[in-house]
Amino acid sequence: MVKHLNAVRYVAPLREGGSLPAIVEADDDKLYVMKFRGAGQGRKALVAELLAGEIARLLGLNVPEIVLMNLDPMMGRSEPDPEIQDLLKFSVGLNLAMAYLPSALTLTALPITPLDATLASNIVWFDAYVTNVDRTARNPNILFWNKQYWLIDHGAALYFHHSWLNHQKRSREPFALVKDHILLRFAATLDAADKKLSTRLNADKLHGIIESIPNEWLMGESNFETLQAVREAYWEYLVNRLEAPRAFVEEAINARAKLV
């Protein structure tokens, strides 16, 4: 179950992120990287971050703990930067945060990319499943911390929900942008990854993750009459995408064949 916490102190902005996330302290005395509902793609980025992150966890991939974090309107009053002050003002309420990994190294900061074929294939499979466009050489979103690799920043995944038109049909589509994945050339065991990872997800597990989305993040969807209908649309998309044959796996295998 995803924890609910309160932000008690704004520590520092992380300006390398386009949506201006920040390190904050929560009421459990721990530090988190907070993603704000008032930034960029707004609440949908938080929905994608939550769904993709918890799916990755089900698949056995490392993701920093994800929590729901409440932002009080008083938080931004002493902030001198007007850009940050506006961001905090428009983000009052429930936001998303991930456990802060101190002194973590980015993948591109490492002298080599020593991921084995199994891990690389698992990550490529996951990203193709959730249509994550943000795992490229420009923006790998992989950290090395505590002698392990950690996946972060999935707000751009599941981009189908920015336009719900034909979402069921689109769930069966391949993911052409997998050709730009930073780990694709290392993903030599995609068939094995598919056999293993496709069994770790099922309709019930996906339903549980989707139910953890806060109601207030799902409001304003004109295509649906109820919030439960929005949840069911996410569920249908993710369940349908799991059905064999999985076009996104074939697309990844074919894209890799062109690289090696």
C-alpha positions in Angstrom: 0.0 0.0 0.0 1.3 3.5 -0.9 2.0 5.6 2.1 0.6 9.1 2.7 2.9 11.7 4.1 3.1 15.4 4.6 5.8 17.7 3.3 7.2 19.8 6.1 10.3 21.5 4.5 11.3 22.4 1.0 15.0 21.6 0.9 16.3 22.3 -2.7 15.1 22.3 -6.3 16.5 19.7 -8.7 16.9 22.0 -11.7 18.1 19.3 -14.1 14.5 18.1 -14.2 12.2 19.9 -16.7 9.3 19.8 -14.3 11.4 21.3 -11.5 11.1 18.5 -8.9 12.6 19.1 -5.5 14.1 17.5 -2.4 11.7 17.8 0.5 11.6 16.6 4.0 8.5 14.7 5.1 6.9 14.3 8.5 8.6 10.9 8.8 11.9 12.8 9.0 13.1 11.4 5.7 14.1 13.1 2.4 12.1 12.6 -0.8 12.2 13.8 -4.4 8.8 15.4 -4.8 7.0 15.7 -8.2 4.5 18.5 -8.3 1.0 18.4 -9.8 1.3 22.0 -10.8 4.2 21.3 -13.2 4.5 20.2 -16.8 1.9 17.6 -17.6 0.3 18.0 -14.2 -1.6 15.3 -12.5 -1.3 12.8 -15.5 2.5 12.8 -15.0 1.9 11.8 -11.4 -0.5 9.0 -12.5 2.1 7.7 -14.9 4.8 7.9 -12.3 2.8 5.9 -9.8 1.5 3.3 -12.2 4.8 2.7 -14.0 6.8 2.8 -10.9 4.7 0.2 -9.1 4.5 -2.0 -12.2 8.3 -2.0 -12.3 8.4 -3.0 -8.7 6.1 -6.0 -9.4 8.5 -7.0 -12.1 11.4 -7.1 -9.7 13.1 -3.9 -10.8 14.4 -1.4 -8.3 12.4 1.7 -7.9 12.8 4.1 -5.0 9.8 4.0 -2.6 6.9 5.9 -4.0 4.7 7.9 -1.6 1.7 10.3 -1.8 2.7 13.6 -0.2 0.5 16.4 0.8 1.7 20.0 0.2 0.4 22.6 2.6 -0.4 26.1 1.2 2.0 27.6 3.8 5.0 25.8 2.2 5.8 28.3 -0.5 5.3 31.6 1.5 9.0 31.9 2.4 10.4 30.8 -1.0 12.3 33.7 -2.6 12.3 32.3 -6.1 9.0 33.4 -7.8 9.1 30.4 -10.2 9.3 27.9 -7.4 6.7 29.9 -5.3 4.2 29.7 -8.2 4.9 25.9 -8.6 4.2 25.3 -4.9 1.1 27.5 -5.0 -0.4 25.5 -7.9 0.6 22.2 -6.3 -1.2 22.5 -3.0 -2.8 19.2 -2.1 -1.7 15.7 -2.9 1.5 15.2 -4.9 3.9 12.3 -5.5 7.4 11.7 -4.1 10.1 9.1 -4.3 12.7 8.2 -1.7 15.8 10.3 -2.1 18.9 8.3 -2.9 21.8 10.4 -1.6 25.1 10.4 -3.7 23.5 8.2 -6.4 25.3 8.3 -9.7 23.6 8.6 -13.1 24.1 5.9 -15.6 26.1 8.2 -17.9 28.4 9.2 -15.0 29.7 5.6 -14.8 32.9 4.7 -16.6 31.1 1.8 -18.4 27.6 0.5 -18.7 28.0 -2.9 -17.0 24.4 -4.0 -17.0 24.1 -7.7 -17.8 21.9 -8.9 -20.7 19.2 -10.1 -18.3 18.7 -6.9 -16.4 19.0 -4.8 -19.6 16.3 -7.0 -21.3 14.0 -6.7 -18.3 14.2 -3.0 -18.3 13.7 -2.7 -22.0 10.6 -5.0 -21.7 9.2 -2.9 -18.9 9.7 0.4 -20.7 8.1 -1.0 -23.9 5.2 -2.3 -22.0 4.5 1.1 -20.3 5.6 3.1 -23.4 8.2 5.0 -21.5 9.9 7.5 -23.8 12.4 8.6 -21.2 15.2 6.0 -21.2 17.4 7.3 -23.9 21.1 8.3 -24.1 20.0 11.9 -23.6 17.9 11.0 -20.5 18.6 7.5 -19.2 16.8 7.9 -15.8 18.8 5.1 -14.3 20.7 5.7 -11.0 23.5 3.6 -9.5 23.1 3.5 -5.7 24.0 1.0 -3.0 25.6 -1.2 -5.7 22.4 -1.6 -7.6 20.6 0.1 -10.5 17.4 2.1 -9.8 14.8 3.3 -12.2 13.4 6.8 -11.8 11.2 9.4 -13.6 8.3 7.6 -15.4 6.1 10.6 -15.7 6.3 10.5 -19.5 5.2 6.9 -19.7 1.7 5.7 -20.6 1.3 8.7 -22.9 -1.9 7.3 -24.3 -3.8 8.9 -21.5 -3.2 12.4 -22.9 -5.8 11.4 -25.6 -8.2 8.6 -24.7 -9.3 8.2 -28.3 -9.3 4.5 -29.3 -7.3 3.6 -26.1 -8.3 -0.1 -26.3 -7.1 -0.4 -29.8 -3.9 1.5 -29.0 -3.1 -0.9 -26.2 -2.1 -3.5 -28.7 0.2 -1.3 -30.7 4.0 -1.8 -30.7 6.3 0.9 -29.2 8.4 2.2 -32.1 10.4 4.5 -29.8 12.1 1.5 -28.2 14.7 1.9 -31.0 16.1 4.8 -29.0 16.3 3.0 -25.7 19.8 3.4 -24.1 19.9 -0.3 -23.1 18.5 -1.9 -26.3 21.9 -3.0 -27.6 22.6 -4.8 -24.3 19.1 -6.5 -24.2 20.1 -9.8 -25.7 17.6 -12.0 -23.9 14.3 -10.2 -24.7 12.5 -13.5 -25.4 13.4 -14.8 -22.0 12.4 -11.6 -20.4 9.0 -11.7 -22.1 8.3 -15.2 -20.8 9.3 -14.3 -17.3 7.9 -10.8 -16.8 4.6 -11.4 -18.6 3.7 -13.9 -15.9 4.5 -11.5 -13.0 1.6 -9.2 -14.0 -2.0 -10.1 -14.1 -5.4 -8.4 -14.0 -5.7 -8.5 -10.2 -2.3 -7.0 -9.5 -2.8 -4.3 -12.0 -6.2 -3.5 -10.5 -4.6 -3.1 -7.1 -2.1 -0.6 -8.4 -4.7 1.4 -10.3 -6.9 1.6 -7.2 -4.1 3.4 -5.4 -4.4 6.4 -7.7 -5.9 9.3 -5.7 -9.4 10.4 -6.9 -8.3 14.0 -7.2 -5.7 13.0 -9.9 -8.5 11.5 -12.0 -10.9 14.4 -12.1 -11.7 16.4 -15.1 -11.7 13.6 -17.7 -14.5 14.6 -20.0 -14.5 11.2 -21.8 -15.8 9.4 -18.7 -18.8 9.8 -16.5 -17.3 8.5 -13.3 -13.9 8.2 -11.7 -14.3 4.5 -11.6 -14.7 4.5 -15.4 -11.3 6.3 -15.7 -9.7 3.6 -13.5 -11.3 0.9 -15.7 -9.9 2.5 -18.8 -6.4 2.3 -17.4 -7.0 -1.3 -16.3 -8.3 -2.3 -19.8 -5.3 -0.7 -21.5 -2.7 -2.4 -19.3 -4.4 -5.8 -19.3 -4.9 -5.8 -23.0 -1.3 -4.9 -23.5 -0.3 -8.0 -21.7 -2.2 -10.3 -24.0 -0.1 -12.5 -26.4 1.2 -12.0 -29.0 2.7 -8.8 -27.6 3.6 -6.5 -30.5 5.8 -4.4 -28.3 8.2 -7.3 -27.7 8.5 -8.1 -31.4 9.2 -4.4 -32.1 12.0 -4.4 -29.5 13.6 -7.6 -30.9 13.5 -6.3 -34.4 14.8 -2.9 -33.4 17.7 -4.5 -31.6 18.5 -6.7 -34.6 19.3 -3.5 -36.6 21.8 -2.4 -34.0 23.9 -5.6 -33.7 
